[in-house]
Amino acid sequence: MNLDQYYQAFSGLLGEIKGVSHCIDDIQRGYLSSNEFVRRYGLLLEKLSDEDLKAVADRLKATKYFNVVIQAQVAAMNLETKNRGLAWRI
């Protein structure tokens, strides 16, 4: 997966849901638990090359906002870098 495909897939994931919650999944209402969002976002990250993963991480690190979605993205990114044995974390 290249970066354009990643951004398109990420946009699609966000378009499927209304929000992310620290509590439980409420699929009926369009909300995912943060754990489920981390899992689904992690599936996207797995498809990126190390170079593209770093580019996404750098962009995420520079964000000015910090909400549940971004917390989940950071968690997924750190899990993926750990799984790959990469030295950097967000």
C-alpha positions as a printed Julia matrix, in Angstrom:
90×3 Matrix{Float64}:
   0.0    0.0    0.0
   1.38   3.42  -0.88
   0.6    6.64   1.0
  -2.22   7.68  -1.34
  -3.92   4.33  -0.82
  -3.34   4.58   2.94
  -4.96   8.03   3.15
  -7.88   6.83   1.06
  -8.34   3.73   3.27
  -8.01   5.8    6.45
 -10.6    8.23   5.17
 -12.86   5.28   4.44
 -12.41   3.97   7.97
 -13.29   7.34   9.45
 -16.28   7.57   7.11
 -17.66   4.29   8.44
 -17.9    5.52  12.02
 -19.24   8.49  13.92
 -16.61   8.35  16.62
 -14.3    6.4   18.9
 -15.01   5.75  22.56
 -12.84   4.67  25.46
 -15.78   2.56  26.6
 -17.43  -0.13  24.53
 -18.31  -0.72  20.91
 -21.65   0.72  19.95
 -21.7   -0.35  16.31
 -25.46   0.19  16.17
 -24.87   3.89  16.71
 -21.67   4.06  14.67
 -19.09   4.21  17.47
 -16.06   1.96  17.92
 -14.18   1.28  21.13
 -10.65   2.64  21.1
  -9.35  -0.96  21.17
 -11.3   -1.88  18.03
 -10.19   1.3   16.29
  -6.55   0.52  17.2
  -6.99  -2.97  15.74
  -8.57  -1.76  12.51
  -6.13   1.13  12.09
  -3.25  -1.26  12.79
  -4.37  -3.38   9.84
  -3.82  -0.34   7.61
  -0.41   0.39   9.12
   0.74  -3.2    8.55
   0.45  -2.64   4.81
   2.84   0.34   4.76
   6.55   0.15   4.11
   8.84   1.27   6.93
   9.48   4.53   5.06
   5.79   5.26   4.57
   5.05   4.25   8.17
   7.63   6.81   9.31
   6.03   9.48   7.11
   2.62   8.79   8.66
   4.13   8.81  12.15
   5.85  12.14  11.53
   2.59  13.66  10.31
   0.72  12.25  13.3
   3.38  13.51  15.7
   3.0   17.04  14.32
  -0.75  17.21  14.9
  -1.98  20.02  17.11
  -5.03  18.13  18.32
  -5.29  15.26  20.75
  -8.55  13.35  20.95
  -9.59   9.72  21.29
  -9.01   8.99  17.59
  -5.5   10.4   17.72
  -4.79   8.54  20.98
  -5.84   5.34  19.23
  -3.71   6.17  16.18
  -0.66   6.73  18.39
  -1.29   3.45  20.21
  -1.6    1.55  16.91
   1.49   3.24  15.49
   3.55   2.35  18.55
   2.34  -1.27  18.42
   3.26  -1.53  14.75
   6.75  -0.05  15.23
   7.28  -2.43  18.16
   6.11  -5.41  16.06
   8.54  -4.42  13.3
  11.4   -3.93  15.75
  11.81  -0.28  14.79
  13.62   1.92  17.27
  11.35   4.97  17.1
   8.04   5.6   18.8
   5.64   8.52  18.87
